[in-house]
Amino acid sequence: MSRIESGGRAGRGTRVPRWLLALPVLVTAAIAAAGLVVGPAEPSSTPAREVRLDRGSYACPGGLSTTAGQLSPGDEATARSLPLVTSDSVDAPDARSVDALADPRTWRSATTPEGSTVVSQSGRGTGAVGFVSGRLAKDDGGGLVVAGCPSVADDAWFTGLGSGSKHQSTLLLTNTADTPAAVDVELWNTQGVVDAIDNDGIVVPAGASRRVRLADLAAGERQLAVHVVRLRGALTVSALDTSTAVFQGSEISTGSVDPARTQWVPGVVAGEKGRTLVLVNPGDTTARVSVTAFGAKGRFVPEGLSDLKVRAGRLRQVVLPRTVGSGAVALRLTSDEPVAASVRLEPDTDDFARAESAPVLDGTAAVPLGLDETKGVPDLILSGVGRRSATVRLVSYDAAMKKVDEATVTVEAGRTDVLDLADELTTKGAAVVLVRGAGDVVGAATYASGSRIASVPLVATPVTALGPRVRVVGP
């Protein structure tokens, strides 16, 4: 938990002059003498303010390469591998230290054991962040996976998962605390709410991780939307989605934004085929959704996507029509009822990826370079979603956090640009590119290895939080 310090300047022992203490009494007497009625003081408050976080932590799925880093060097870091347990009644073995990930002054990588690796870092405003990457075995789809490592959250939403014979998805639940954690799992398919088995009160022992196969909750479902609700404990959630069908592949997801009436799905890669919008409406009323595309030439409403109906409590898939065009786009979804959304990307039969919904970039996002099984430098898909053009500052750093190069690009309002980072700034010898926008912009980094693909939305690394709002009452 982040520690929030007071911004007050006066400390314990501050001496106040006697004449200042008497001032409120003198003012009150003067008002009374003037014939005015003096009542109790009205409650007053000070607005919430941003304070810098002095600690951050996240959990990365194990068995792959974990990359840990930060926006600026930290003070101290620890990394521990939490064991994988198979039931809620098993006492978890002790966690093991991963020393290769424990230097907060550098960007560092290590192959981690099965289970989860939890990284905790101190240092005010350093912006601790982690990623996992690699290529899975053929039995798991054989695809390229790159994903951010999630922090503790109250819930997580996933669209487009499955529990059929050739489309299997698994939730990875990680309990970072020393007390048991528990979740409920809600599921929807194209027909409505799924009557799952043993999906309530799933327990994860303290200091352990647990896999939950969706097939164990509801088998035989080709497409599912999933909502994981944290009941207690400090828990992170990610999902491994695999396919061994004709369109095979794999992806690790940390989920989309919560259901909303307005949302963005950035990073939809180019292609005339293989792009499917997946929507879930968890509410009790039919949702009417309009889709606006932001492409290379500007924004437009594609024919066939102006009025999509998603029935209450159901999942719906919509293949993006040719009217969207063949270029990379971002999608803006507006609806009269909250929905959650993502786009499944299948540019080739060898692998798939998922463009997750994401907020407008309101800080600095980290884009790691040289990840395992990738070509090293991803493409950046940026979309200007405001009324005015946005500028985006790109800064590359080496592993020791020494600046390599920087560049500034302009993203015109209503348009989407695809940037090869190696063309925009020097990336040789760099370990990460930090991306910061001025103006409204959304985006994603697209990684590739031959015909295999992975997509990571640009999300600001948390460096601040709102401090408490103080309300003063009484006379």
C-alpha positions as CSV (number, residue, x, y, z in Angstrom):
1,M,0.0,0.0,0.0
2,S,1.3,3.4,-0.9
3,R,2.2,5.7,2.0
4,I,0.7,9.2,1.7
5,E,2.5,11.9,3.6
6,S,1.0,15.1,5.0
7,G,1.8,18.4,3.1
8,G,1.6,20.5,6.3
9,R,4.6,22.7,7.0
10,A,4.2,23.4,10.7
11,G,5.4,20.6,13.0
12,R,4.8,19.6,16.6
13,G,6.6,22.3,18.6
14,T,5.6,25.3,16.5
15,R,5.1,28.3,18.7
16,V,2.2,30.6,18.0
17,P,2.3,34.3,19.4
18,R,-0.3,35.1,22.1
19,W,-1.7,38.0,20.1
20,L,-2.5,35.6,17.2
21,L,-4.4,33.3,19.6
22,A,-6.5,36.2,20.8
23,L,-7.4,37.4,17.3
24,P,-10.5,35.3,16.7
25,V,-12.0,36.5,20.1
26,L,-11.3,40.2,19.2
27,V,-12.9,39.8,15.7
28,T,-16.0,38.0,17.2
29,A,-16.4,40.8,19.8
30,A,-16.2,43.4,17.1
31,I,-18.9,41.7,15.0
32,A,-21.2,41.4,18.0
33,A,-20.8,45.0,18.8
34,A,-21.9,45.9,15.3
35,G,-25.2,44.1,16.0
36,L,-24.5,41.1,13.8
37,V,-25.5,37.5,14.8
38,V,-22.6,35.2,15.1
39,G,-23.5,31.5,14.5
40,P,-21.4,28.3,14.3
41,A,-18.7,28.2,11.6
42,E,-19.7,26.6,8.4
43,P,-17.9,23.3,7.5
44,S,-14.9,23.9,5.2
45,S,-12.8,21.6,3.2
46,T,-9.6,21.5,1.3
47,P,-9.6,19.9,-2.1
48,A,-7.9,16.6,-2.8
49,R,-4.4,17.0,-4.1
50,E,-2.0,14.7,-5.9
51,V,0.9,13.3,-4.0
52,R,3.8,11.2,-5.2
53,L,3.6,7.5,-4.6
54,D,6.5,6.1,-2.7
55,R,5.9,2.4,-3.4
56,G,4.6,0.3,-6.2
57,S,4.1,-3.4,-6.8
58,Y,2.8,-5.8,-9.5
59,A,2.6,-9.5,-10.3
60,C,3.9,-11.1,-13.5
61,P,2.9,-14.6,-14.8
62,G,5.8,-17.0,-14.3
63,G,7.4,-19.5,-16.7
64,L,8.3,-16.7,-19.1
65,S,10.7,-13.7,-19.3
66,T,9.9,-10.9,-16.8
67,T,11.2,-7.4,-17.4
68,A,11.1,-5.0,-14.5
69,G,11.8,-1.3,-14.7
70,Q,10.7,2.2,-13.8
71,L,10.4,5.7,-15.1
72,S,13.3,6.9,-12.9
73,P,15.6,5.1,-10.6
74,G,14.2,3.8,-7.3
75,D,15.6,3.3,-3.8
76,E,15.0,-0.4,-3.2
77,A,13.3,-3.3,-4.9
78,T,12.4,-6.9,-4.0
79,A,11.3,-9.7,-6.3
80,R,9.9,-13.0,-5.1
81,S,8.5,-16.0,-6.9
82,L,5.2,-17.1,-5.4
83,P,4.4,-20.9,-5.8
84,L,1.5,-22.3,-7.8
85,V,-1.1,-24.2,-5.7
86,T,-3.9,-26.4,-7.0
87,S,-6.6,-25.8,-4.3
88,D,-7.7,-23.4,-1.7
89,S,-6.8,-25.7,1.2
90,V,-3.1,-26.2,0.3
91,D,-0.5,-24.4,2.4
92,A,1.7,-22.7,-0.1
93,P,5.5,-23.3,0.0
94,D,7.6,-20.3,0.9
95,A,8.3,-17.7,-1.8
96,R,11.7,-17.7,-3.4
97,S,13.7,-14.5,-4.0
98,V,14.5,-13.5,-7.6
99,D,17.7,-11.5,-7.1
100,A,18.1,-10.7,-10.9
101,L,15.0,-8.4,-10.7
102,A,16.0,-6.6,-7.4
103,D,17.9,-3.6,-8.7
104,P,15.6,-0.5,-8.9
105,R,18.3,1.5,-10.7
106,T,18.1,-0.5,-14.0
107,W,15.8,-2.2,-16.4
108,R,16.4,-5.9,-15.9
109,S,15.0,-9.2,-17.2
110,A,15.0,-12.8,-15.9
111,T,13.2,-16.0,-16.7
112,T,11.0,-16.8,-13.8
113,P,9.6,-20.1,-12.3
114,E,6.0,-21.3,-12.8
115,G,3.5,-19.4,-10.7
116,S,3.8,-15.6,-10.3
117,T,6.7,-13.2,-9.7
118,V,5.8,-10.2,-7.4
119,V,8.0,-7.1,-7.7
120,S,7.8,-4.4,-5.0
121,Q,9.7,-1.2,-5.3
122,S,10.2,1.9,-3.2
123,G,11.2,5.4,-4.3
124,R,8.9,8.4,-4.5
125,G,7.4,8.9,-7.9
126,T,9.6,6.3,-9.7
127,G,6.7,4.6,-11.5
128,A,7.6,0.9,-11.0
129,V,6.3,-1.1,-14.0
130,G,6.8,-4.7,-15.3
131,F,6.2,-6.8,-18.4
132,V,6.1,-10.5,-19.3
133,S,7.1,-11.8,-22.7
134,G,7.9,-15.0,-24.6
135,R,6.6,-17.7,-27.0
136,L,4.4,-20.4,-25.7
137,A,4.5,-24.1,-26.5
138,K,2.6,-25.6,-29.4
139,D,0.1,-27.2,-27.0
140,D,-0.7,-23.7,-25.8
141,G,-1.2,-22.2,-29.3
142,G,2.5,-21.5,-29.9
143,G,1.9,-17.7,-30.0
144,L,3.9,-14.7,-29.0
145,V,2.8,-13.1,-25.7
146,V,3.7,-9.7,-24.4
147,A,1.7,-8.1,-21.6
148,G,2.0,-5.6,-18.8
149,C,2.1,-7.0,-15.2
150,P,-1.1,-6.1,-13.3
151,S,-1.3,-4.5,-9.9
152,V,-3.9,-5.2,-7.2
153,A,-7.4,-4.2,-8.4
154,D,-11.0,-4.6,-7.2
155,D,-12.1,-6.4,-10.3
156,A,-11.1,-7.3,-13.9
157,W,-13.1,-7.6,-17.1
158,F,-12.2,-9.9,-20.1
159,T,-13.9,-10.3,-23.4
160,G,-13.4,-13.0,-26.0
161,L,-12.1,-15.8,-23.7
162,G,-13.3,-19.4,-24.1
163,S,-13.6,-22.9,-22.7
164,G,-14.2,-25.0,-25.9
165,S,-12.1,-27.9,-27.1
166,K,-9.7,-25.8,-29.1
167,H,-10.2,-22.4,-27.4
168,Q,-9.1,-22.6,-23.8
169,S,-8.6,-19.7,-21.3
170,T,-7.1,-19.8,-17.9
171,L,-7.2,-17.2,-15.1
172,L,-4.1,-16.6,-13.0
173,L,-5.0,-15.3,-9.6
174,T,-2.1,-14.0,-7.4
175,N,-2.4,-13.3,-3.7
176,T,0.3,-10.8,-2.8
177,A,-0.7,-10.6,0.9
178,D,-0.1,-12.8,4.0
179,T,-3.8,-13.6,4.4
180,P,-6.1,-15.6,2.2
181,A,-7.9,-13.9,-0.8
182,A,-11.1,-14.8,-2.5
183,V,-13.0,-13.9,-5.7
184,D,-16.2,-14.5,-7.5
185,V,-16.2,-15.2,-11.3
186,E,-19.1,-14.1,-13.5
187,L,-19.5,-15.4,-17.1
188,W,-21.6,-14.5,-20.1
189,N,-21.9,-16.1,-23.6
190,T,-23.9,-15.1,-26.6
191,Q,-27.1,-16.5,-25.0
192,G,-26.8,-14.8,-21.7
193,V,-25.4,-15.4,-18.2
194,V,-23.6,-18.7,-17.9
195,D,-24.7,-21.1,-15.0
196,A,-21.1,-21.9,-13.9
197,I,-20.0,-24.4,-11.3
198,D,-18.0,-23.5,-8.2
199,N,-17.4,-19.9,-9.5
200,D,-18.2,-18.2,-6.1
201,G,-15.8,-17.7,-3.3
202,I,-12.7,-19.1,-5.1
203,V,-9.9,-18.9,-2.5
204,V,-6.2,-18.2,-3.1
205,P,-4.0,-19.0,-0.1
206,A,-1.7,-16.3,1.3
207,G,1.5,-15.7,-0.7
208,A,0.5,-18.0,-3.6
209,S,-0.9,-18.1,-7.1
210,R,-3.7,-20.2,-8.5
211,R,-4.8,-21.1,-12.0
212,V,-8.5,-21.4,-12.7
213,R,-9.4,-23.0,-16.0
214,L,-12.7,-21.7,-17.4
215,A,-13.4,-25.2,-18.6
216,D,-13.7,-26.2,-15.0
217,L,-16.3,-23.5,-14.4
218,A,-18.3,-23.8,-17.7
219,A,-17.0,-26.3,-20.3
220,G,-17.7,-26.1,-24.0
221,E,-18.1,-22.4,-24.5
222,R,-16.5,-21.0,-27.7
223,Q,-16.7,-17.4,-26.5
224,L,-17.0,-16.0,-23.1
225,A,-16.9,-12.7,-21.3
226,V,-15.5,-12.9,-17.7
227,H,-15.8,-10.6,-14.7
228,V,-13.5,-11.4,-11.7
229,V,-14.7,-9.7,-8.5
230,R,-12.3,-9.5,-5.6
231,L,-14.1,-10.2,-2.4
232,R,-11.1,-9.9,0.0
233,G,-7.4,-9.8,0.1
234,A,-4.7,-8.2,-2.1
235,L,-5.1,-10.0,-5.5
236,T,-4.0,-9.5,-9.1
237,V,-5.7,-11.1,-12.1
238,S,-4.4,-11.9,-15.6
239,A,-5.7,-14.3,-18.3
240,L,-4.0,-16.7,-20.6
241,D,-6.0,-17.2,-23.8
242,T,-5.0,-20.0,-26.2
243,S,-6.2,-21.5,-29.5
244,T,-5.2,-24.7,-31.3
245,A,-7.7,-24.3,-34.1
246,V,-6.9,-23.3,-37.7
247,F,-6.4,-19.7,-36.4
248,Q,-4.0,-20.7,-33.6
249,G,-2.1,-18.6,-31.2
250,S,-2.0,-17.3,-27.6
251,E,-2.2,-14.0,-25.7
252,I,-1.9,-12.9,-22.1
253,S,-4.4,-10.2,-21.1
254,T,-4.8,-8.0,-18.1
255,G,-8.3,-7.1,-19.1
256,S,-10.2,-4.1,-20.5
257,V,-11.5,-1.0,-18.8
258,D,-14.7,-1.4,-16.8
259,P,-18.0,-1.3,-18.7
260,A,-18.7,2.3,-19.8
261,R,-20.9,4.4,-22.1
262,T,-17.8,5.9,-23.9
263,Q,-14.6,4.1,-24.4
264,W,-11.6,3.7,-26.7
265,V,-10.1,0.6,-28.3
266,P,-6.7,1.7,-29.7
267,G,-4.1,-0.3,-31.6
268,V,-6.4,-2.1,-34.1
269,V,-3.7,-3.3,-36.6
270,A,-4.1,-3.0,-40.4
271,G,-5.8,-5.7,-42.4
272,E,-9.0,-6.2,-44.4
273,K,-9.8,-9.4,-42.5
274,G,-9.3,-11.0,-39.1
275,R,-10.5,-8.1,-36.9
276,T,-13.5,-8.9,-34.7
277,L,-15.1,-6.5,-32.2
278,V,-16.2,-8.3,-29.0
279,L,-18.8,-6.7,-26.7
280,V,-20.5,-7.6,-23.5
281,N,-23.5,-5.9,-21.9
282,P,-23.7,-7.0,-18.3
283,G,-26.8,-4.8,-17.6
284,D,-30.5,-5.5,-17.7
285,T,-31.3,-3.3,-20.7
286,T,-30.4,-3.7,-24.4
287,A,-27.4,-1.5,-25.2
288,R,-27.2,0.5,-28.5
289,V,-23.6,1.1,-29.5
290,S,-22.2,3.4,-32.2
291,V,-18.6,2.9,-33.4
292,T,-16.5,5.7,-34.8
293,A,-13.2,4.8,-36.5
294,F,-10.1,7.0,-36.4
295,G,-7.9,6.2,-39.4
296,A,-5.0,7.6,-41.4
297,K,-7.3,10.2,-43.1
298,G,-9.5,11.1,-40.2
299,R,-12.5,10.0,-38.2
300,F,-15.7,8.4,-39.7
301,V,-18.6,6.2,-38.8
302,P,-18.2,2.9,-40.8
303,E,-21.3,1.7,-42.5
304,G,-22.9,-1.1,-40.5
305,L,-21.5,0.0,-37.2
306,S,-23.6,3.1,-36.4
307,D,-26.3,1.2,-34.4
308,L,-25.2,-2.1,-32.9
309,K,-27.5,-3.7,-30.5
310,V,-26.1,-5.8,-27.6
311,R,-28.9,-7.5,-25.7
312,A,-29.0,-7.4,-21.9
313,G,-26.7,-9.8,-20.2
314,R,-25.1,-11.1,-23.4
315,L,-21.9,-11.3,-25.4
316,R,-21.8,-10.2,-29.0
317,Q,-19.1,-10.5,-31.7
318,V,-19.1,-8.3,-34.8
319,V,-16.6,-8.8,-37.6
320,L,-15.3,-5.4,-38.6
321,P,-16.6,-4.7,-42.2
322,R,-14.7,-3.5,-45.2
323,T,-16.1,0.0,-44.5
324,V,-13.6,0.3,-41.7
325,G,-10.8,0.2,-44.3
326,S,-7.6,-1.8,-44.3
327,G,-5.4,0.5,-42.3
328,A,-4.7,0.7,-38.6
329,V,-7.5,2.4,-36.6
330,A,-8.6,3.3,-33.1
331,L,-12.3,2.8,-32.3
332,R,-14.5,5.0,-30.2
333,L,-17.5,3.2,-28.8
334,T,-20.5,5.2,-27.5
335,S,-23.6,3.5,-26.0
336,D,-26.6,4.2,-24.0
337,E,-25.8,1.4,-21.5
338,P,-22.3,0.5,-20.2
339,V,-20.5,-2.2,-22.2
340,A,-17.0,-3.7,-22.1
341,A,-15.1,-4.3,-25.4
342,S,-12.0,-5.5,-27.2
343,V,-11.0,-6.4,-30.7
344,R,-9.6,-9.8,-31.6
345,L,-6.8,-9.5,-34.2
346,E,-6.0,-12.4,-36.5
347,P,-3.8,-11.1,-39.3
348,D,-2.4,-14.6,-39.9
349,T,-3.3,-18.2,-38.9
350,D,-0.1,-18.5,-36.8
351,D,-1.1,-16.2,-34.0
352,F,-3.7,-13.8,-32.7
353,A,-3.6,-10.7,-30.4
354,R,-6.2,-8.6,-28.7
355,A,-6.6,-4.8,-28.8
356,E,-7.9,-4.0,-25.3
357,S,-9.9,-0.9,-24.5
358,A,-7.8,1.7,-22.7
359,P,-8.1,5.2,-21.3
360,V,-6.7,8.4,-22.9
361,L,-3.0,8.5,-22.0
362,D,-2.8,10.9,-19.0
363,G,0.8,10.4,-18.0
364,T,4.0,8.5,-19.1
365,A,3.8,5.0,-20.5
366,A,6.7,2.6,-20.8
367,V,7.4,0.6,-24.0
368,P,10.1,-2.0,-23.4
369,L,12.5,-3.0,-26.2
370,G,14.5,-6.1,-26.9
371,L,12.0,-8.5,-25.3
372,D,12.4,-12.3,-25.7
373,E,11.1,-13.7,-29.0
374,T,10.3,-10.3,-30.5
375,K,12.0,-8.3,-33.3
376,G,13.2,-6.0,-30.6
377,V,11.5,-2.7,-31.5
378,P,7.7,-2.6,-31.7
379,D,5.5,-0.4,-33.8
380,L,3.6,2.4,-32.0
381,I,0.0,3.0,-33.1
382,L,-1.1,6.5,-31.9
383,S,-4.5,8.1,-32.4
384,G,-5.4,11.7,-31.8
385,V,-8.8,11.6,-30.1
386,G,-9.3,15.2,-29.0
387,R,-10.5,18.3,-30.9
388,R,-6.9,19.5,-31.4
389,S,-3.7,17.8,-32.5
390,A,-1.6,16.1,-29.8
391,T,2.1,16.1,-29.4
392,V,3.9,13.0,-28.1
393,R,7.4,13.0,-26.6
394,L,9.4,9.8,-27.1
395,V,12.6,9.3,-25.0
396,S,14.8,6.2,-25.2
397,Y,16.9,5.0,-22.3
398,D,19.5,2.3,-21.9
399,A,19.2,-0.3,-19.1
400,A,21.0,2.0,-16.7
401,M,18.4,4.7,-17.2
402,K,20.8,6.9,-19.2
403,K,19.1,8.8,-22.0
404,V,19.9,7.6,-25.5
405,D,17.8,9.9,-27.7
406,E,14.5,11.8,-27.8
407,A,12.0,12.9,-30.4
408,T,8.6,14.7,-30.6
409,V,5.9,13.7,-33.0
410,T,2.5,15.3,-33.8
411,V,-0.6,13.3,-34.0
412,E,-3.4,15.1,-35.8
413,A,-6.8,15.2,-34.3
414,G,-9.1,12.4,-35.5
415,R,-6.2,10.5,-37.2
416,T,-4.1,7.4,-36.5
417,D,-0.4,7.1,-37.2
418,V,1.8,4.0,-37.2
419,L,5.3,4.7,-36.1
420,D,8.4,2.5,-36.4
421,L,10.2,3.6,-33.2
422,A,13.5,2.8,-34.8
423,D,12.8,5.4,-37.5
424,E,11.8,8.1,-35.0
425,L,14.7,8.0,-32.6
426,T,17.8,6.0,-31.7
427,T,16.9,2.6,-30.2
428,K,20.2,0.8,-30.6
429,G,21.4,0.1,-27.1
430,A,18.1,1.2,-25.6
431,A,16.1,-0.8,-23.1
432,V,12.9,1.2,-23.0
433,V,11.1,4.1,-24.7
434,L,9.0,6.4,-22.4
435,V,5.9,7.9,-24.1
436,R,4.2,11.0,-22.9
437,G,1.4,12.8,-24.7
438,A,0.3,16.5,-24.5
439,G,-3.3,16.5,-25.7
440,D,-5.8,13.6,-26.0
441,V,-4.1,10.6,-27.5
442,V,-4.6,6.8,-27.2
443,G,-2.3,4.1,-28.4
444,A,-0.7,0.6,-28.3
445,A,2.6,-1.0,-28.9
446,T,2.5,-3.9,-31.4
447,Y,5.2,-6.5,-31.1
448,A,6.0,-9.1,-33.8
449,S,8.1,-12.2,-34.4
450,G,7.7,-13.3,-38.0
451,S,3.9,-13.8,-38.4
452,R,3.3,-13.9,-34.7
453,I,1.9,-10.8,-33.0
454,A,1.2,-9.3,-29.6
455,S,-0.4,-5.9,-28.6
456,V,0.1,-3.9,-25.4
457,P,-2.1,-0.8,-24.8
458,L,-0.3,2.4,-23.7
459,V,-1.3,3.0,-20.1
460,A,0.2,5.6,-17.9
461,T,2.5,4.3,-15.2
462,P,1.2,5.4,-11.8
463,V,3.5,7.9,-10.1
464,T,0.9,9.9,-8.1
465,A,-2.3,9.4,-6.3
466,L,-5.0,11.7,-4.9
467,G,-4.4,12.5,-1.3
468,P,-7.2,12.6,1.3
469,R,-9.7,15.5,1.1
470,V,-9.7,17.2,4.5
471,R,-13.0,18.5,5.8
472,V,-13.0,20.8,8.9
473,V,-16.2,21.0,11.0
474,G,-17.0,22.7,14.2
475,P,-16.8,26.3,15.5
